[in-house]
Amino acid sequence: MSNEIVQEDTQEGRFLTFYLGKEIFGVEIRYVTEIIGIQKICELPEAPEFVKGIINLRGNIIPVVNMRLRLGKAEVDNTERTCIIVVDLPETKVGLIVDRVNEVAAISDELIVPPPDIQTGYQNRYIKGIGKLNGEIGLLLDCERL
């Protein structure tokens, strides 16, 4: 008999949900390392408009992306709820500026449908699926394609 313990992946099917305006979005929790408040961002010359610059997070230089601009929405002023979601991707860490964080939601595969096949705009390439959340729908983003 083996003493090996099999651990269930507690991150499977779990998403950190957040708002951009009135729309709910989600990213897989396995990519999220932390959520921090807005801080001083050092602008980068000649960067795309959605790349707001870089921050120094405990000695790590992290690029910061305004998710509103990345997804083709209008930029708005930051509020006390605006925050940065730090995600750890295979090549780098990136900060995602969002209007406000909502919750960690468990969304089973049965409640996720693929995005419509209609090409309504370039932003569809970032949508991994559409999740049903307590009577609402949330656009689940593909972190690696952002």
Order of alpha helices (4+ residues) and beta strands (2+ residues): beta-beta-beta-beta-beta-alpha-beta-beta-beta-beta-beta-beta
